[in-house]
Amino acid sequence: MKEKIRIGQIGICHEHASGKILSLRGLPEVFEIVGVVDDRETSKGARFLPPDLLKPYEGLRFMTEEELLAVPGLRAVTVETPNADLVKTALRCMERGLSMHMDKPGGEDLALFGTLRRGCEARGLPFQMGYMFRHNPAIHMALRAVREKWLGEVFEIQASMSHDYGGEAYRDYLGKMEGGILYNLGGHLIDLVVSMLGRPLRVTPFLQSGPGTPGTVKNLCLAILEYPHANATLRASSLEVDGLPNRRLKICGTQGTIDLCPMERFDGAPLTMRLTLREGNAEFAAGTHTVDAGVRSDRYQDQLLDLAAMIRGERGNPYGFEHDYMVQEILLAASGRLAWRG
């Protein structure tokens, strides 16, 4: 039996923090959770916090960051602080020689994010960004279809990342970010577009406030990424009724189309994708197919298992510095934080 990886979590205030700890707790044969840092009092720009915030952590040991980083045999951390604190926290972990999973986004200082990613690579430390679609089986199939040219030449990608949860608390949370909901959620989509099309020629943001929303809150956002013979439109809004189960990824090529909606589901039903091909290949005949990607019960477990494999030296990091840095650079341009240089 393989030795368990001693891991801790820094932060409980990120939107994905509770989900991450529940996934870790579901892998007791792989990870030993040694402690959790409660950052409610120290975090800047803390998120909207649910009343049952602490329930996923019942039975775990709470400690300070200094105590966690001093735990003998600690090998990895999940960094789950609010957005403004993620990179600085991760840098402290890097200096301690720890492998890590850091949630999104990668901060508003591109140079500082670059220092983190370069530093981890220079030290040989596994580093994993919390882009939740990276281990989605339907998206794996879509990326394979693009890579193997099932769709011909991709000329258009349409993606949306909207929802209608959070109410006024989430609205106020978005108001603390210059790029609003596009900055908060757009990285998940940009991560996919970069995997398919690489570096764009131009990035143009459209950051608006929806009906009944203060002008300081950008909760109706669009970004257009332009390529020599393709474009990608990325949308995010916190106002779409029943938006969460209607998140969509559509990929159009000269020889076929993929339409994935919803992009993920955990309700016991299989995740399916519509694939239409002008010409058949070794796996699919010409025509339209409903591709079954199976039933999923956990968003993060496969990602954390991948982290474990990297820590044990069983595989390298499939997303290196150049990819992660480009995603963050595009995200900041799409959020109106920097001028794009194609």
N, C-alpha and C positions, 0 to 999 in steps of 0.2 A: 504494500500500500504506500502511495506517495505521501510524503510529509505535508501536513496542512500548511498553507500560507498564512502567516500572521498578518492581519490587516486591520486598519482602523479607519474611521470616517471622521473627517473634519468638517463640521457644519451640518445643521439640520434645517437650514432656512432656504435652501435652493428648492425650486419647484420639483426637481426629481429626487431630492434627498431621501424621502420616505420610501419611494419605490426602489431606490438603490439598496437601502439597508434591508428591505424585505427580500430582495433577490439574493443578497449575500447570505441572509439567514436561511434561504432555501438551498444553499450549497454547503452544508456543514462538513461534507467529506472533502471539500476543496479548501475552504477558508475557515480560519479561526478568528472571529471578531474580538479583538482585545480591548477595544474601547471606542467611545464616541465623544466628540467635542461639541458641546452645546454652545452655539455662537449667537444666540438671540440677543445677548447684552452687548456684544462687541461688533456685530455686523453693521455695515453701512448699507443703507438702502435695502433693508430686509424686506423680503417678499410678504405678500398677504399670507398670514399664517392660519391654518385651520384649527378649530378648537381641540381636535384630537391629535394634535401634532406629535405628541410624545408616545402615542400608543404603539407604533412600530418598533420603538426602542425599549419596550418593557423587558426587564431582565438583563439589559446590557449595562456595562459600567460607563458612567459619564466621568470625564476627566478634562483637565486643561490641555491645550495643544502641547505645551512643554512636557506634561506628563505622558501624553500619547507618544510623542516623538522619542521619548526616553525608554519606552517599553523594550525590554530585551528581546531580540529576535524579530522585531517589527520589520516587515519586508515591503509593505505596500500600504497606500492610503487611497481612499476615495475622497476627492475634494468637492464638497457639496455646500459651499458657502453661497451667499447671494452673488450676483454677477460681478459687482464692483470689487469683490474680495478674492475672486477665484485665482487670478494669475499670481498675485503677491503671496497668497497662501501656498500655491504650488511651487513657487520659487524656494520657499523655506523648506519644503519637503525635498526638493531637488538637492539642496545643499546638504541634506542629511543622507543622501544616497538612496532615496526611496523610489520604488516604482509607483506609478500612480494612474488612476483614472480621474481626469478632471472634467467636470461638467462644462457645458456650453454657457455663454459664448466666451471667446478668448480675450475678453477685455477691450477697452477703448484705446489702449496704447499698443500699436502694432510692434514697435521696437521691443517693448518689454515682453510681448508674447514671443517674438523671435528669440530673445535671450533665453526664455524658458525652453523652447523647443530645441534650439541648438545645444543648450547646456545638457539636456537629457540625452541627446544623441551622442554628444562628446563623452559623456560618462557611461554610455551603454545602458541607460535606465529605460525600461519599457514605459512608454507614455501613451495614454489612450484618451482621445477626446470623446465626450459624451454625446456624440451624434447618434441618436437612437435608431436610425434606419439602417445603420451599417450591417446589422446582423439580421435584417428582415429577409426571409427566404424569397418572397415575391420580388423584392427589389434586387436581390442577388440574380434572379432569373432575368430581370429587365436589363441589368448591367451586362450580363453575359450576352443577351440578344444584341445589344449595341456593340459590344466588343467583337462579336463574331459576325457582325454585318447581316444578321437576319433581317434587320429593318432597312438595309441599304445605308444611305448617307442620312444621318439625322439632321433635320432642318428646323425642328421646332420642339421645344419642351415647355409644357404648361404645368405649373405646380401651385398648389394652394395649401396653406397651413393654418386655416382659420378655426375659430371656436366661438363659444358664447358663454364661457364660464368666468367666474371670479367677481362679477359685479363691480361695484364702486372701488373695492379694495384693489382689484386687478387694474382698474383704470388708473388709480393713483400710483400704483407700482410702475406702470408703463410711462407715466409722466416723469419719472426720474431718469428715463433713458432718452437721449437725444434722438435715437433712431426708432424709438417706440417698439411696437410689436415686431417690426421687421428686424431690428437688432436682436430682440429677444429670441425669436424663433427662426429667422431666415437662414441661419447657418445649417440647419438640418437639410434644407433644400439645396443650398449652394454646394454643400458637400457632395451631393449626388450629381449636380450639373458639372462640377469640376471633374469628377470621375468619368463623365461621358464626353465632355467637350473641351476640357482644359481651360486655358486662360482666355478670357474674352477680350475683344478689342475695346469695347466701351461698357460702362456700367452706369445706368441712369436710375436714380431713385425718385419715387413719387410718394411723399410722406404726408398723409392727410389726417385730419381729425374727423371722425364719423359724426352722424347726426346726434345732437344733444351732448357732444363731448367738448370739453375745454380745448382751446387751440394749442395748449401746451402738451396735450396727450395725442400722440400719433398712433391711432389704433385702426387706421384704414390705409394700408400700405401696399405698394407695388414697386418692384424693381425689374428693369429690363436689362438683360445681359446680351450683348450683340457679338456675333462671330462672323467670319467672312461669308459664310453661306447658311447661317443659322441664327436663331435667337431663342432665349429662354425668358419666360415671364413668370415671376415669382410673386405670389399674393399672400397677404396675411392680414386678418382682421379679427377683432375680438367681438364682433357684432353679428356674425352669421348664425342665425337660428339653426340649431342642430348641426353646427359646423364641424364638430370633432369627428363624427363618423362619415363626414363628406369630404375629408381631406383627400386630395387627388394628385396623382402623377400621370401625365399623359406625354408620351414620347412619339413623335411623328417622324418617319423616315421615308425615303423614296420608294422603299419596298415593303413597308409595313408600319403598323401602329400598335402601341401598347397603351392600355388604359387601366390604371390601378386605382380603384375607389371602393371602399376606404383603403388607405395606405397601410393600416394595421387594424387588427381586431383581437379581442381577448374574451369573447362572449361564448366560446365553445363551438362557434361555427368556423368553417375553414376560410382562410384568406384566399380570395380568387382574383385572377387578373385576366383581362380580355386581351388576347393577342390576335392580330389580323395580319396575314402575310400574303403578299402578291404571288410569291413563289414559295414552294415547299423546301424543306431542308431535311436532314437526316432524322429529325425528331418530330417535326410538325408538317403536315400537308398544307398546301395553299388553302386560304380561307380563314375563317374566324374560329378561335378556340377559347374555351374557358379553362384557364390553367389553375389547378388546385395547388396552393402552396402549403396546405396542411393547417392544422389547428395549433394555435399558440396560446400558452397560458401565462407567459411572463415576458415582458419587454426586454429586460436587461440581462437575464441569465447567460445567454449565449455570448454576449459581449464580455461579461465578467469571466467566463470560462476561457475566452480568447486571451484576456489579460493574464490569467493564470498560466496559460501555455507559454506566453512570452516571458513571464517571470522565470519559469522553469527552463527556458532555453529550448523549448520544443518547436518554436517557430519564431520568425522575425516579425517586426511590426509591418503590417500591410499598408500602413499610412505613415509615410515618413515626413520629415521636416517640410519639404517643398509643397506637398499636398496641403498639410495643415496650415502652413503659412499663407498659401494662396487663398484658401477658403476664408481665412480671417481677413486678409486684405480686401477681398471682394465684399465680404460682409460689411466692413467699415465703409466702403464706398457706397454700397447699397443702402446704408443707414445714414448717408449724408455726413459721415465723419471725416472723409478724406476725398480728395479729387483723384479720379482714376487715371492711372498711367498704363495704357495698353501695351 
